[in-house]
Amino acid sequence: MALVAGLLTGCGAAGDSEQSSGTSADGAGQRADKGDAGERVASGGTIGAEGSPCELPVTFDIAAQWTAESVSGPGKDAPEDLADMMWRQGPVTAACEVDAKPAGHIGFLRVWTGEPGAADARTVLEGFVGADTGAGEEKYRRFEAGGLVGAEVEYRYTSELTEDTKTEHALAVVTPAGPVVLHLGGLDTAEHEAMLPAYELAKRTLRAS
């Protein structure tokens, strides 16, 4: 996945250690939410609806100062194996990146989408995590938000390049337009934990578009 993040950067979508040029979400608000760690984070607006920086099958709030940018997929003439390596993970394809650097953190909340099918949220999420060879120690649980029933996972990711291990979170829901996965990474576990309130804000405000 470190290689994937770097390749996405080369195609206009920045990796965790690169600068992004995304635009901020419309309608910045002042509502504050509280993450699992107890830290409060203000909403910076909602993305996912038509006309927002990322048009998605779901809408959710992003944290103040975080910026969202749509991820462009491969051209129709791109080799399939290259497209798989750069944009796809399991059953879903990269669709949007929400960059934490303007808020002082190194990491992204990434959104992945897929085609409609019979798979439930847990199956989609297991396919997403299972496609990442560095993932392990998965802990799955169910959650509900905005009328959606989804699956969530906390796991440990070990880089093949550096052999460093860090904590990551992801969740999946299934909508009529297809499955959606939200994934929170980060430079390391400390950065990941600092960004968790923003992830919790996205999860609790998640709605079908």
N, C-alpha and C positions, 0 to 999 in steps of 0.2 A: 504493500500500500504506500510505502514511502516513495517508491518509483512512480506509482500512479499519481500521487500528489504533485511530484515534480513535473510529470508530463502534462498534467492539467494546467500547471502554471505556464508552460510553454504554449498553450493554446488559449490563453486569455483568462484562466482561472487559477488564482494563486494558491501555492501550497502553504503549509503552516508557518514556514519561515520566510515567506516572500511578501512583498508589498502588494496590496490589491487596490484596484481603482473603481470598486463598486460604488453605486449611488445609494444613499440612505433611503429607508422606507418612507412612504408618504404618511402624513397624519401623525407626526410625533406627539406622544402623549406624556402625561406625568404620572400615570397610575404606577404604583410600585407593587411588586410581588416578592415573595419570600421563597428562597430555595431551601433544599434539604439542610444546608449548613446554617440556615438562619439569617443569611445575609440578604438584604433587600436590594432589588434591582428594578429600576424604572423602565416602563415600556417606551420604546422608541417608535412605535407604530406597528401596523399590521401588514404582512406581505401574503401573497398567494392569490389575491383577487385580480381580476382583469385591470390592467393599468398599473399594477405594482411592479417593483423591480423584478420579481419572479412570479409568473403566473402558474399556479399549481392546483392540483385537485383538492388541496386543503388551504386554509388560512391559519395564521398564528402570529402572535406578537413577538417581535425581536427586542432585545434589550437596547436601551438608549445608547447611542453612539456606534452601535454595531451597524455595518453596512451590508446590504444584500446585492448580489449580482447573479444574473442568469448564467448558466453554464451552457455553452454551445456544443452540441454533439458533433460527431464526425460527419463529413460530407458523404454524399451518396456513393462516391467512388473510393472511399477509404477502405483499405483491407479490413476484413472482418476481425482478424486476430489482433490488429492494432486497435480497432475500436473497442474490442473486449478489454484489452489491457488498460486503455486510457479512460474509458467512460463507464464501463459496466462492472458491477460487483454482484455476483449471483443473479437474482431475478430482476434487478433494478438498474437504472441508468442515472448518472449524475445529472441534476437539473438546476441546482441553485447552491450558492455558497454565501453564508452570512459571516462576515469577517469581524473578528473581535479586536483587531489591532487598534482601531481608532479609540477603543475604550481602554486600551492599555494592556491587552492580553495577546498572547501568541497562539492562535488557533482558530478553528472554524466550526460553525454548525452547518453541516452539509445536508442537502435534501436530495433524495434519490426517488425516482418514480418508475413504475412498471406498467405493463399492459394488463388489462382486466383478465381475470382468470378465476379458478375455483379455489386457489390457495388461501388459507386464513392468515391472519396477521402473524401468528407464531411461526407458521411454516415459512412465510416470507422472510421473517427476521432470522430464522435459523439458516436459511439459504444465504442471506447477506453475510452473516458472521462466518459461516462455514466456508465461504469463498475467500476469506482472508486467512492465509496460512499462518499468520503470526498470532492469531487469536486463541485464547484459552481461558480456563477457569470461569466459564460463562454462568451467570445467575439470571434466570428468566423470571418474569412476573407479569401479571395482567394489570392493565390500568383502563380507566374510563375517563373521557373528556369530551365535552360538547356533543354528547350523543354517540360518540365513536367508542368502540371497544378495541383496545389494542394490546400489543405485547411489547415489553421493554426488557432490555438486557444490560447488565453491567459485566464487563469482562476485562481481561488483561491482554495487552498487545505487546509482543516482543518483536522488535525490528530485526530483520535478517541482516541489515547492514551494520548496525551499531551494537546489536544484542541488548540494547536497553529495553526495559519493560515499563509500561505505563498503563493506567486505568483509562477505559473509554466507556461511553454509554451510547446506546442506540434504541430507537423505538420504531414500531411499524403499525400502521393502520391500513385497512382496506376500504376503498371508496368505490362508487360505481364507475369512476374513471380509471381505476386501477390502484395498486398498492403504493404507499408512500413510506419511505424510511427517513427518519431524521437521525443523524449521527453526530456526536460531539467527540472530537479528538482533542488535540492540544499538543504543545511542544513536549510536555512531560506531565506527570501526575499532579504536580503542584499547580501548573497552569490549568489543567483540566478541572481540578477542584475549584479553582477561582472562577471558572466559567459556568459551573453547574447551576447557579441561580438563573442564568439566562436560558439554559436548557429546560429548567423546570418551568419558567415563564412560557416558553414555547409549548411545552407539553400541556399545561393546564388551560391554555387559550386555544388549543387545537380544535378546529371545526372543519367540516366538509365545505368546500367552496359552493 
